[in-house]
Amino acid sequence: MSDPRRSVRGVLETVEVAARPGYAVSVVRCADDHPGWSPPEVASGHRMVLVRRGRFRRRARGRVEDADSTVAYLASPGEEESFAHPAGGDVCTSVTFGERRWRQLAGDGSVSPTVYVDGRLDLAHRRAVASVADPDYALAEELLVLVGAAITQAAPSPTPASGGRVDDRALVSRAREAIAAEDPGGLFPLADLLGVSPYRLSRAFPRELGVSLTRYRNRVRVGRALDRLEAGERGLAALAADLGFADQAHLTRTVREHAGTTPAALRELLAGERRQSPRQP
């Protein structure tokens, strides 16, 4: 594995699965097989790389580390890296943050270049990979859990990601108002709008309401979908697009999760109830 920006035909394949201002996620597949070190590469951003399959070696900061499913690594801008693949290829998840977003999580201190991937971090990695259909909220929230946990482990002192509990009732109230008025377009833009770190905003909802920000926002969207269906909405694809879902299938999954049945079934149910309602004089 090497810098996700570099692509060598037949050796390195990079697929960017999500990209938003301040962060990006890529799947990197390396088919290389060489025990020697690659030419030095200079890291251009704050990057966390987790191995899904295989293993490789990384040399940076005068240290050599073996990366596999139990050990991830953190790269900083300007670091010179070299890689070796004595055991064949690998498949990795690469998460890149811009400088400002990274500082909102890690603060201004240094972090260890290696992170032990325990069972909880492994699960957070898998949950993030499974959330790419909703990059603005679900994926953003899972990335904050994943990278926040890694930073907390790698930093020698407390960071914004490891901060203690505060009273966030007012913050949650403001966030709810913003979502109700007009969805700002994602967890990170919402945090910017409210003037808080995305990590604090993400943690505030479970503390105050018992549900994640993503689930709360989806609850609001499901309510809007039910309003439209009750009013006679027929086009589910258009409804999904209007409400910001990735597609009709995403709308269907979310409505079923929250309401127990599909939008199509709810449309017929609500239409039947509308027909049976007494006419107003």
MORANOR-V863531 format. One record per pair of residues at least 4 apart in sequence whose ideal C-beta (glycine too) atoms are under 6 Angstrom apart, sorted by the first residue. I is the first residue (numbers start at 0). J is the second residue. Records with the same first field share a line. If there is no record, write none. Layout:
# MORANOR-V863531
I: J  J
This chain:
# MORANOR-V863531
0: 27  29  55  89  91
1: 5  40  82
2: 40
3: 13  25  27  93
6: 11  13
7: 11
10: 30  31
11: 29
12: 28
13: 25  27
14: 26
15: 25
16: 24  26  131
17: 24  131  134  138
18: 23
19: 134
21: 97  100  187
22: 96  100
23: 95
24: 94
25: 93
27: 91  93
28: 90
29: 88  89
30: 88
31: 84
32: 84  87
33: 84
34: 85
36: 81  83
37: 81  82
39: 79  81
40: 80
41: 79
42: 74  76  78  80
44: 76  95
45: 96  101
46: 74  95
47: 73  94  146
48: 72  91  93
49: 71  92  124
50: 66  67  68  89  91
51: 90
52: 90
53: 88  89
54: 67  86
55: 66  82  84  89
56: 65  83
57: 64  66  72  82
58: 63  81
59: 78  80
60: 112
64: 113
66: 70  72
69: 116
70: 113
71: 114  116
72: 112  113
73: 110  112
74: 78
96: 100  101
101: 105
103: 196
104: 147  150  159  160  198
105: 150  158
106: 158  159
108: 154  156
110: 153  154
111: 153
114: 149  152  153
116: 120  121
120: 148
123: 144  145
124: 145
126: 141
127: 141  142  145
130: 137  138  141
131: 138
132: 245  249
133: 137
134: 138
135: 185
136: 186  213  216
137: 213
139: 186  187
140: 186  201  213
142: 146
143: 147  198  201
147: 160  198
149: 153
150: 154  158  160
151: 160  161
154: 158
157: 161
159: 196
160: 198
167: 171  203  207
168: 207
170: 203
171: 203  207
173: 193
177: 183
178: 182  216  219
183: 188  189  192
184: 188
186: 197
187: 197
190: 195  197  200
195: 199  200
201: 212
203: 207
204: 208  211  212  215
205: 211
210: 214  215
217: 253
220: 242
221: 254  257
223: 242
224: 254
227: 232  238
228: 232  265  266  269
229: 269
232: 238
235: 247  262
236: 247
239: 244  246  247  250
244: 249  250
245: 249
251: 261  262
254: 258  262
255: 261
260: 264  265
265: 269
